[in-house]
Amino acid sequence: MDIPLFHLDWLNNRMLIAIIATLHALINHSLAVGFMPLVTWLENKGVVNSNPHEITDPKWDKMVYKMMWTAFIITTTIGAMTGVGIWFSVSLVSPNSIASLIRVFYFAWFVEWLVFVTEVVLILIYFLTWKNANKTLKAKTRHIKFGWYLSVFSWVTMAIIVSILGFMMDPGNWNNEQSLINGFTNPLYLPQLLYRTPLAMVLAGTLGLFLVSVFTNKGDTIRIKAFRYIGKWILCWLPFAVAGAVYYFNVIPKTMLANLQVAIGTQSFQQWYDIMWKVIVGSSIIILITAIITVWKPQIMKSYFLAITLVFALGFMGLFERVREFIRKPYIISEYMYSNLLREEDYPLYKKDGILKWATYNSTPTVTNENKVEAGRNVFMLACSRCHTTQGINSITYVFDRMYGNTGKPFKEDMMKSYIKNMHKSREYMPPFPGNDLELDALVAYIKQLQVTNEVLEGAQEVGVAINKDQSVEAFKSQFANKETQNESQNNLVKK
């Protein structure tokens, strides 16, 4: 309400965050949290299994170094850019929610930043000193210790961020006692951490198997040995990942699980729901079979099958992130802020006065017959545009046209008003309409015009901003001056 709204009508605002955040999560889990301990463990195996006159097995160490080189390049480029990209995209698309989260988790995020900087320093030390560390056993042992330090700091970074993700789904009793400790120790923190940690190890294992197949030749002794080691790694962590998933699912709030059942009532999400379960079951089976084969008969394992396993494992992770985001609706911060960035506690005020009156960047503080469509456009930007577009992904005209059976017929105003006013009752993933009746009329008029004109909604980054004259600095100065005058008059009356 107090910040100009960025909008990408062709892509959908949430899709921008989803693409960047999902890519970052995949890299973070598979190439940092899980991969660093795996690489360190494999490096140590090279020392333990080397000949007495060698510091480490040179062929084995070269293979593990190449695996680390891959992780280093990806994490310090795409991983780093998407990490920064999350902040940029969330600040643009969802400024109110990130501002609220920063207020709650300021010190947690500060600690996470310190941990992240330390992680960056450690990964530079670990990778860039690898070859020099092979000169003496003492240097190699010290290098392996740095690998374990790096592994710990990579995990701590995730452990802090997971608390924020859990808070957004279920803040627990934070609304009663608003403190960092209450926010950090939310009901979903530990279950989600116990699920994500072994999942990261499994993802790292599937990636490790694929990289071994790329960096070694078929029939090599180190290839077979590495397959066996990593296969055992996966078999060790996979049961914990499955158990963590079950535990996590069982503590998700019932309202969210019920919301999932309502959400899959739409045809589009029903397809996602069916695919989700097929990918989850299929991925688990494929990963298990792959791990068993690499331990039992590693010589028959093919690179293309390992690539398929990796794709399914990453798909599993991607779908998990998609579903986690969806079932949180209608909130972006559960029981505090709706997905349209409006706080739940402010709704009575908006219902009474309308949202346009209180929006700082808004050209129509009140709805009139002359500005009805423009006011509807402003209402749509404030109440709908965080999840919907006019002509792009999740288009509002497509939503209504689908309700009419894709007939292309003009939308009926009365039916649209009734639906918008009560949509949160039948579709629990939708927040209630926040405005008054005049704003509802204006929104319907705007959507009906969209059906005819196919107009594209442009954000503040393209059209600039208009200041609500009732929320301007001049208006507040005038109100303050009037109040001062009234106080002075009252004081004079008291003196008389």
N, C-alpha and C positions, 0 to 999 in steps of 0.2 A: 504493500500500500504506500510505502514511503520511498520506494525505489523504482526508477523507470524500468519497464519490463522488456527484456531481450526476447525475441521470438524468431524461430526458424520454421516457417510455414510448410516448407517442402519436406523437411525431415522429421519434425516433432521434437520439441524441446527435451523431453525425457529420453528420447532415443539418442540424442547427442551425449548425454551423461552415460547412458547404458553402454554405448559402444566403447567409450573411453574407459569407463570403470571396469567393465567385464574383461577387456583386454589386459588392463593393469592387474586385475585379480588373478587371471590365468598365469601371467608372468611371475607375479609375486609368489604364488603358491608353488608353481612347478619349477621355477628357476632360482628362487631365493630361499623361502622357508624350508622347502623339502630338499632342494638340490644341493645346497651348501653342506649339510651334514652328510649327504650321500657321497659327494665328491671327497670330502675330508676322510670319510670312512674308507673309501676306495684307495685314496692316497696312502693311508696308513697300512692297508693290506699289501701294497707294493713294498713297503719297508719290512713288514713282518715276514713276507714270503720270499724275500730276496736271498741270494746266496750269501754266505758268511763274509766274502770279500767285497760285497757290494753294499752301498748305502741303501739303494732301492733297485727294484727291477726296472731297467731303463725303458724297455718296450711298454711295460705296464704303465709306468709313470708318464710316458709320452701320450698314451691313450687318454689317461685321466686328465692330463693337462689340456688336451684338445677339447674334452668335455667342458672343462672349466672355462676355456677360451670362449666357447659358444655361450655359456651362461653370462660371462663378463660382458661380451659385446651386446647381447640382447638386453640385459638388465640395466646397463649404463646408457643405453640409447632409447629404445622403445619403452622400457620399464620406467626410466627416469622421466621421459617426456609425457607419458600417460599419467604418471603420478602428479606432475605439475598440471597436466591437462584436466585432471579431476577437479582441482581447485578452481581453475579458470572457468570450466563449464558449469560447475555447481554455483559459483558466484554469479554467473550470468543468468542461469536458468532458474535457480532456486535460492536467491539471496536471503530471504527471510529465514529459511530453515537452517542454512549454514551459519547465519548470525546467531540464531538461538542455540545451536549446538556448540558454537565457540564459547558462548557465555557459560554453558554448563561444563564443558570439557577443556577449558582454557589451559589449565596446568597439565592435564593429561596430554594434550596436543603439544605443549611445550616440551614435555619429557620425551614424547615420541619423536619430535624434531631433533632433539639431542641424540637420541638413540639412532635415528636415521643417519645423521651426520657421522656418527661413530661407525655405523655399518658401511657407509661409503668409504671412509678411510681404511677400514679393515679389508674391504674387497680389493681396494687398490694395492694394499700391502700384500695381501694373499696372492693375487694374480701376478703382480709385477716382480715379486721376489721369488717366484716358483723355481726358475732355472738356477739361480744362484744358491738356493737352499739345498741343491743336490750335491754340493761340494763336500759337506761334512755331515755326519750323523746328527751332531748337535744342532746344526742349522736346519736340517730336515725335520727334526723333532719339534723345534721351535716353530717352524712353518706350519706343521700340522696343528699345533696349539692355536695358532692364529685362525686356522680354518674352523676350529671348534668355537673360538670366540665369535667369529663371523656368524656361525650358525645360531648361536644364542641370541645375538643382537637382531638377526633377521626375524627370529621367532618373536622376540619381545615387541618389535614394531607391529607385527600382525596382532599380537595379543592385546595391545592398546587399542588399535582400530576396531577390533572385534567387539570391544565393550561399547563403542559408539553405535555400531550396527545393531547390536542387541538392544540398546536403549531406544533406538528408533522404532523397533518392533514392539517392545514392552518395557516402558520406563519403571515398572514396579510401583513402589510407593514414593517415587520422586515428586509427584504432584503434591503430596502431603508435606514432604520435607525436602526442599530443593537444595541438595548439596551434591558435590562432586562424588563423594563416596556412595551415596544412594544411586546416582546415575551410573557410576562405574560398575557397581555390583548388582546390575539389573538381573532379573530372573533368567534371561536367555544368554547371559555372558558365558558362564561356564559350559553349558551344553554346546553352544556354538563353537567355543574354543576346542572342546574335546572332539568335536567333529572335524573342524577345519585342519587341526594339526595332523592327524593320521592321513586325512585326504591329501594334504600337501605332500606327504611322504610317498604316497601311492602314485600321485601324479609325477613326482620326481623320478620314481622308479620306471614308469612307462617311458618317460622321456630319456632316461639313462639307457634303457635297453635299445631304443632307436638310435641314439648317438653312438653306442658301441658298435652297432651293425654298420654305421656309416664310416667310422674311423678305424675299423679292423677288417681284415680279409677273411673270407669264408674258410673255415678249417683251422684258423690260428688258435694256438693254445690259449692265449690271453682272451680271445673272443669267447671261447667256451667257458673259461673260468669266470670272466666278467658276467656273462649271462647267468651263471649259477648264483653268483653272489647277489646280483640285483634281483633275480627271481626270489631268492630267500628274503631279501629286503621287503619286497612287495607282499609276500605271503605273511611276513611278520606284522606288517602294518594294516593289511586289508581287513582282518577281523575287527580291529579297533575302529577303522573307518565305518564299517557297517554298524557296529555297536553304537558309535557316536551319532550316526545318522538316525538310528531308532530312538536314542535318548533325546536328541534334538527335536525330532518330530513329536514326541510325546509331551514335551513341555511348551510347544507353541500354543499360544492362547486359543481357546476353543472358538472364540469369535472369529479368529483368522482362518481356522480350519473350516468353519461354517461359511465364511466369506469365499473360500476357495470353491466350495460346492456351488454357491450362487454364481461365482464368476465363470465357472465352466459351463454354465447354462447357455452362454452365447456360443454361437457356432465357431467363431474364430478361436476362442480360447479352448473350446472342447478339443480342437485339433492339437493345440499345444499340450493339453493335459494328456491326451493319448500318447503323443510323441514322447512326452516327458517320462512316463512310466516305462515305455519301451526302451528308451535310451538308458534309464537308470538300471533296469534289469539286464539289458543287453550288455551295457558297459561293464557291470560287475562280473558277469559270466565270462566275457572276453578277457578281462584283466586277470581273472582267476586262472583261466585256461592257459593264457600266455605265461603267467608266472610258473605254473606247474610244468609246462613243457620246457621252459628255460632251465629249470632245475633238474628235470628228469632226462630229457633228450635235447640239450641245447644245440647240438649240431644240425638238427633238422629245422631250426627256426629261421624263417625268411624275413628279410628287411621289410617287404611290403606288408606282411602281417603285423609287424611291430608298428609300422606307420598307421595301420588301421586301428590298432589298439590305442595308440596315442590320441588319434582323432576322437575316438569314442570316450576316452578318459577326459579330454578337454571339453567335449560336448556335454558330458555329465556335469562338469563344473559350471559351464556356461548356463545350462538349464536351471541348475540349482540357484544361481544368482538371479535369473529371470523370475523364477517362482517366488523367491524370497522377497523381491521387490514388489511383486504383484499382490501377495496376500496381505501386505501391510496396509493396503488401501482400505478405507478412504483416507487414511492418514499418511502423512510423510513422517511425522513424529507421533507415535500412537498416543491417543487421548489428549493431545496438546495442539497439534497443528494439522489441518487437513492438507490433502495433496494440492489444493489450489493456493497454498501458502497463507491461508487465513486461519487465525487461532480460533479454536472451538469456543473459548470463553467470550470472544468478541461477536459471535453470531447474533445474540439478542439485540445488540446495538445496530448491526447491519440490517436486521429484519425491520427494525423500527425506522431508522433514518435512511436506509439504503447504503450500498457500498460506495457509490459515486461521490457522496458528500464527503467521505473520509479519505478518499484517494488523493494523494498529493499531486500526482502526475495524471491529470484527467481534464479533458476539455469540456466536459458536460457535468457539472456538479448536480444539476437537476434535470429531469426528463421533461421535455415539452413536445408538442406535436411537430414543431419545426426541426428539432434535433433528435428525433426518436431513433432513427437508424444509426446515427453517429453515437448516441448514448448506448445503444445495443452493442455496437462494436467495442466500446470501452468496457461494458459489462463482460463481454466475452473475453477480452484481454485479461481482466482482473480475476474472473471466476472460472474460466474454462481453458485458457490457452496453455496452461502448464502441462496438460495431458492431450488436448485436442488441437487440431489445425483446422483451417477452412478448406484447403484443397489438397493437403499432403497426407502423411501417415496418420491414421485415426481421425480422418476428416469428420467434422460435425455434420456436414451435409450427407456424407456416406452413411453415418449412423442413423439418421432419420430416414433416409431413403430405404435402407435395409429394413427398418421397422415397417415401411409401407410395402414391402415385398419387392423392392427394386423396380418399381413401376415408373418412376420418373414423374409421377403426378405431383402437383403443388401440395406443399405441406398444409395441414389444417391448423389454424392458430389455436383453437380451443383444445385440440388433442395435444399439441405441443406444450401448451401451458400446463395442462394437467400432468403430463409426463414429467416435465422438468421439476415441477413443484413436489412430486412424489417419487422421483426416480430412486432416491436413497432407500426407500422402503422395499422396493423389489430388486434393486441392484445394490447390494450392500457395499460394494466396492466404490460407489459413487458418493461424494460428499453432498450434503444438502445444499440446495440453491441458497446463497447467502443474502440476496437482495430483497427489496420490497416488490409489491405488485406492479408498480410503474416500471421498474427495471426489468421485471420479467416480461412485460409487454414489449419493451424496447429490444430485449434479447431475441424474442421470437420474431420481431419485425426484421432484425438484422439477419437471422438465419434464413428467413424466407427470401430475403434479397440475395443472399449467397447462392441459393438454389438457381436463381435466374441469371445472375451476373458472373458467377464463378470468381468473385473477387478474392484476391490473395491478401491475407492479413499481414501487414508489415510491422516489425517491432520498432522499439525506440532507436535501435542502432541504424535504422533506415530513414525514418520519418521525423526523428527528433522527439522533443517532449513538449507538452502543453501543461502549464501549471494551473492547478485548481485555485481560482482566485480566493476561495474561502479558506484555503490552507496555505496561502502565501505568507511571506514574511510581513508584507504590508498589512494583511488582514490581522495577523497576530499583534502587530504594533498598535493597530487601531483598537483591537479588543482590550489590550493592556492599558491604552490611554483612557478609554471609556471607563474601565474599571477603576483606574486611579481617580478620575473625575468623580465617579459615584462615591468612592471612599472619602474623598475630600468633602463632598457635599454632606455626607452622613456625619462626618466629624464636626462640621460647622453647625449642623442641627443640634448635635449633642451639646456643644458649647453654649448655644443660645438657650 
